[in-house]
Amino acid sequence: MRKTFTLAFVLLAGGCRRIDSANRRSDTTVVPPVHASVPESTIAQTDSGPVKTLSCGVTPKTFLTDEGIGELKPGRSVPEIRRLCDVTNEGYMPGPEGQSEHMIAVRLGDLLVPVTIADNKVFRIDVRTPRFQTADSLGIDTPLHRIARMRGAQFAPGEDGVYGFVADHCGLSFRFSLPLRPPKGGQWTAATIDKDHGDAVVDRVLVVRCRK
């Protein structure tokens, strides 16, 4: 029987939460990560002796990429994720359009990351922590003006804000909590949104399967 959400996981669905309950906004310093390959599991020492834990291919130096974070990748099956990663919770949550969404929580280092499942595969990874950045240092707290000036930058309204897209990161979308449309109507262009809201920062990154 599939486990239902606990209160902790319901709170988690609003974004990544540090297990140590530290306040992310108290320190917005971003250190660009460096890619490193790691084994699928590590050995943790407990009171009862060594216990094998699943690392999901993540270390303190892991990148956020168009393909996901470590072994957590869109398109990968749930059984495979369970083999490689520590899945702590599973259940259903209301989606943005009222439909029910199948979700799991995956432990990545000291974080729990919400993941949306479709057809028993990872559909979307929801990142709301500056812990995971791209190789070119894009992620949570990146200013809008940097996204707007990148090659192929586009902006489109979503259910909960404006999302930015760039040509060099096919699988990533960067959310800004801004008005969905310009004051005079129409659509945001990279130039107009940069002029009006260039100091806004990314507060959510969605990772989906890149289909070029």
C-alpha positions in Angstrom: 0.0 0.0 0.0 1.4 3.4 -1.0 2.3 5.6 2.0 0.3 8.8 2.5 1.9 12.1 3.1 2.9 13.1 6.6 2.6 16.6 7.8 6.3 17.1 7.3 6.0 16.1 3.6 3.0 18.4 3.1 5.2 21.2 4.3 8.0 20.0 2.1 5.9 20.3 -1.0 6.2 24.0 -0.8 10.0 23.7 -1.4 13.2 22.1 -0.3 13.7 22.2 3.5 17.1 21.8 5.3 16.9 19.0 7.8 18.7 21.2 10.3 15.9 23.8 9.9 18.4 26.5 9.1 16.9 29.7 7.6 18.1 29.7 3.9 17.4 33.4 3.5 19.8 34.3 6.4 22.7 33.4 4.1 22.3 33.9 0.4 26.0 33.4 -0.5 26.2 31.1 -3.5 29.4 29.0 -4.0 29.5 27.7 -7.6 29.7 23.9 -7.4 32.1 21.6 -9.2 31.1 18.3 -10.7 32.4 15.1 -9.2 31.5 11.5 -9.8 30.7 9.4 -6.7 29.6 5.9 -5.9 25.9 5.1 -5.6 26.1 4.5 -1.9 28.1 5.4 1.2 28.6 3.9 4.6 27.2 5.8 7.6 28.1 5.0 11.2 25.3 4.7 13.7 25.0 3.5 17.3 24.2 0.0 16.0 27.2 0.0 13.6 27.8 0.9 9.9 24.8 1.3 7.7 24.8 1.5 3.9 23.1 4.7 2.8 22.0 5.8 -0.7 23.8 8.9 -1.9 21.9 9.4 -5.2 25.2 10.3 -6.7 25.3 13.6 -4.8 28.2 15.2 -2.9 28.8 18.8 -1.7 30.3 19.5 -5.2 27.4 18.2 -7.4 26.0 20.3 -10.2 22.4 21.0 -11.1 22.3 20.0 -14.8 19.8 19.9 -17.6 19.6 16.1 -16.8 18.9 16.5 -13.1 20.9 16.3 -9.9 23.2 13.4 -9.5 21.2 10.2 -10.2 17.9 12.0 -9.7 16.9 12.5 -13.4 13.7 13.2 -15.2 12.6 10.1 -17.2 14.2 7.7 -14.7 11.8 5.1 -13.3 10.6 5.1 -9.7 12.1 1.6 -8.9 15.5 2.8 -10.3 15.3 6.0 -8.1 14.5 3.8 -5.1 17.6 1.7 -5.9 19.9 4.7 -6.2 18.4 7.3 -3.8 16.8 7.6 -0.4 13.1 8.1 -1.0 11.6 9.2 2.3 7.9 9.8 1.5 5.4 9.1 -1.3 1.8 10.2 -1.8 -0.5 12.5 -3.8 -0.9 16.3 -3.7 -3.3 18.7 -5.5 -1.6 20.0 -8.7 -1.6 23.5 -10.1 -4.8 22.9 -12.1 -6.6 21.0 -9.3 -5.6 17.5 -10.5 -3.9 15.1 -8.2 -0.2 14.7 -8.6 1.9 11.7 -7.6 4.9 12.9 -5.6 7.9 11.5 -3.7 10.5 13.2 -1.5 14.1 12.3 -2.2 17.0 13.0 0.2 19.9 14.7 -1.5 22.6 15.2 1.1 21.0 17.2 3.9 18.0 18.2 1.8 14.7 16.7 0.9 13.6 17.5 -2.6 10.0 17.2 -4.0 9.7 15.2 -7.2 6.6 14.8 -9.3 6.0 11.4 -10.8 4.1 10.5 -14.1 3.7 7.1 -15.6 5.9 5.7 -12.7 8.8 7.9 -13.9 10.3 11.2 -12.7 8.5 14.0 -14.4 9.7 17.1 -12.6 12.2 18.0 -9.9 11.4 21.1 -7.8 14.5 22.9 -6.6 14.1 25.8 -4.1 17.6 25.9 -2.5 20.8 27.6 -3.6 22.7 24.4 -2.7 22.4 23.1 -6.3 23.7 25.4 -9.0 24.6 24.9 -12.7 28.2 24.9 -13.9 27.7 28.5 -14.9 26.3 29.4 -11.5 22.5 29.6 -12.3 19.9 28.7 -9.7 18.1 30.1 -6.7 18.9 33.8 -6.1 20.3 34.3 -9.6 19.2 37.9 -10.6 16.7 38.2 -13.5 19.0 40.5 -15.4 21.5 37.7 -15.8 18.9 35.3 -17.2 17.5 38.0 -19.5 20.9 38.7 -21.1 21.7 35.1 -21.9 21.4 33.6 -25.4 17.9 32.8 -26.4 16.3 34.2 -23.2 12.5 34.0 -23.1 9.9 34.6 -20.4 6.4 33.2 -20.1 3.6 33.3 -17.5 3.0 30.3 -15.3 0.5 29.3 -12.7 2.5 30.9 -9.9 4.8 33.5 -11.5 6.9 34.3 -14.6 9.3 31.6 -15.8 12.6 32.3 -17.7 14.2 29.9 -20.2 17.6 30.1 -21.8 19.0 28.2 -24.8 21.9 26.8 -23.0 19.8 25.0 -20.4 17.0 23.1 -22.2 15.7 21.2 -19.2 15.6 24.1 -16.7 13.0 26.8 -16.1 13.6 29.6 -13.6 10.7 31.1 -11.7 10.4 34.7 -10.7 7.5 35.9 -8.4 6.5 38.7 -10.6 3.3 40.0 -12.3 2.4 37.6 -15.1 2.1 40.3 -17.7 3.5 43.8 -18.3 1.4 46.7 -16.9 0.1 47.6 -20.4 -0.7 44.0 -21.2 0.9 41.7 -23.8 3.8 39.4 -23.1 7.1 40.0 -21.3 10.1 40.2 -23.5 13.7 39.8 -22.2 14.3 43.5 -22.6 11.1 44.7 -21.0 11.2 42.4 -18.0 14.9 43.2 -17.5 14.1 46.9 -17.5 11.2 46.7 -15.0 12.4 43.8 -12.8 16.1 43.2 -13.4 16.8 43.0 -9.7 14.3 40.2 -9.1 15.8 36.8 -8.2 15.0 33.2 -9.1 13.0 31.6 -6.3 12.3 28.2 -7.9 13.9 26.0 -10.5 12.0 23.2 -12.3 13.9 20.4 -14.0 12.1 18.4 -16.7 13.3 16.1 -19.4 14.9 18.1 -22.2 13.4 17.3 -25.6 15.5 19.0 -28.3 
